[in-house]
Amino acid sequence: MTDQQLFEYIRCPVTRSPLQSADAEMIREINDQIEKGLIRNRLDRKVERPLDAGLLNSDHSLLYPVWDGIPTLIADEAISMQDRR
């Protein structure tokens, strides 16, 4: 199964919208903010590890972390993008 085929099946657990890969620039910016201790997940816990990649829901309001090549599709682990636009 290719990455594109996988994207046809997985959905945001909150909005049920399709997910897409975040671009490299966005991941760099998020990782810079993680390093500074500025990124928190939906449970208001500080994100400690830099992201390998991320998956965005269709309205770009939530970013799901990808660590070690594995997407974390737990709603509480998502990073709210509302304040980062």
Secondary structure by P-SEA (a helix, b strand, c coil): ccaaaaaacccccccccbbbbbcaaaaaaaaaaaaacccccccccccccccccccccccccbbbbbccccccccccccccccccc
